[in-house]
Amino acid sequence: RNKRMLARLKALAATLPFDAAFARRVAEVEAELRALEMLTLRALAEQGSEAATAWPAGSILHVLGSELQQKTGALLVQALGERGVIDYPDDAEAGRLPGPEAGPGITADFLYRRAVTIYGGSNEIQRNLIARHWLGA
C-alpha cells in the first residue's frame, strides 16, 4: 500500500506546480519507505531464527508502516490543494471532475487511513511493546 500511495503522490505531483518544501517532504516519505522496505526484508530473512528475537520486528513495522501511510495520505490531500475538499467518487467520470484526473478517492482514502494507527494494535501499545523489549521491563 505504501508503495502504491507514493507512486500516486509522485504522479500527481508531476502534474502540478509545487515548491521546494513540498518536494522535500515527498523525498522524505520516499526515504522512509525505502527504510521500511529494508526492515521488512530483514524481518523476513530472520524469520524463525534466533536473530528474529533480538528486535520487535512486528511492532516496529506496524508503527513505521502505519505512520507512513498517514504521512503519504496527507501529502496527497495537500497536493490536491483546495480541490482536496471536493468529493471525488471512485466511479466518477474523469471528464466531469473539477480537479486533476488523479483526484478520485484521495481524500476518502486519507480519512479512512487515519485509523491505521489504531487497528492491529494502537501505535501507543506497539511503542510500549518496543520499549519493554529494549528495556526489559
LUMLOLUM-589710 format. One record per residue (C-alpha): residue in one letter; x, y, z. Coordinates in pm, whole numbers, plus 32768, in hexadecimal, padded with zeros to 4 digits. Layout:
LUMLOLUM-589710
AXYZ...
This chain:
LUMLOLUM-589710
R800080008000N811480F68058K81BD80C07F08R807880F57E4BM802C822F7F11L818682BF7ECEA816882727D5BR801883237D54L80AB844C7E0DK81CE846B7D1EA80E9844F7BEFL8005855F7C78A8129863D7CDBA81B486237B7BT807886C57AF0L806987EE7BDEP815A89047C43F81F388DC7D9CD82F4898F7E6EA843C89017EEFA83AC88BC8048F82A187D67FB8A83A287257EDER847C86F28014R835A865380D2V831885677FAEA848A85077FADE847E84CB8127V835183E580FFE840783297FEBA853A82FD80CAE845F828181E9L83B8818A80FDR850881008091A857480DA81FBL842C8029824BE84607F418124M85BE7EE6819DL853E7EA282FDT842A7DC8826DL85257D0281A0R85FF7CDB82D5A84D97C5B83A0L84807B62828EA85E87AE98271E86057AB883E9Q84B37A128414G84CF78DC84EBS863A791D8549E86D379898691A871A7ADE85F9A85A47B1985D9T85837B2A8754A86857C42876CW858E7D4D8700P84127D778708A83E87D74858DG826C7D618584S823B7E89866AI83417F5E85BDL82BA7F108462H81557F5A84D3V81AF80AF8561L828C811B8440G81A580968330S8064812783BCE80FC827D83FBL818F827E829DQ8035823B820CQ7FB1836882C6K80D0844B825AT80AD83E680EFG7F33841180FBA7F58856B818FL804785CC8077L7F5285487F74V7E3D86218002Q7F2C87488018A7F8687147EABL7E18873A7E50G7E17888C7EFDE7CBD89247F1CR7C3A880C7E3EG7C85871A7F5BV7B3B876D8000I7A74870E7ECAD79C785BD7ED1Y7A6E84EA7DC3P799A83B07D9FD7A6F82857D3BD798D82347C16A797083997B90E79BF83E97A29A7B0A84A67A1BG7A85859B7918R798886347A03L7A6086547B3CP7AC387B27BAEG7C29874E7C05P7D48867D7B81E7D02852B7AE7A7DC284877C04G7CD785217D09P7BCB84177D36G7BE1835F7E81I7D06841F7F16T7C4A84D98027A7B6D83AF807CD7C9E82CB8095F7D5483CD816CL7C3283DB8260Y7C18825F826AR7D8F823982A3R7D76830B83E0A7D1581C28487V7E4E81008425T7F02816A8562I7DE580CF8629Y7D8B7F848588G7E817E6785B1G7EDF7EF98705S7EF6806C873CN804881088700E8059816B886DI803A7FFE88D3Q81397F9987CAR822B809E8852N81FD801089AFL824F7EB58929I83857F3C887EA83F57FEB89BER83BA7EB18A8EH84877DE88999W85B07ED6899DL85A07F348B0BG85447DDC8B8CA842A7E6A8C5C
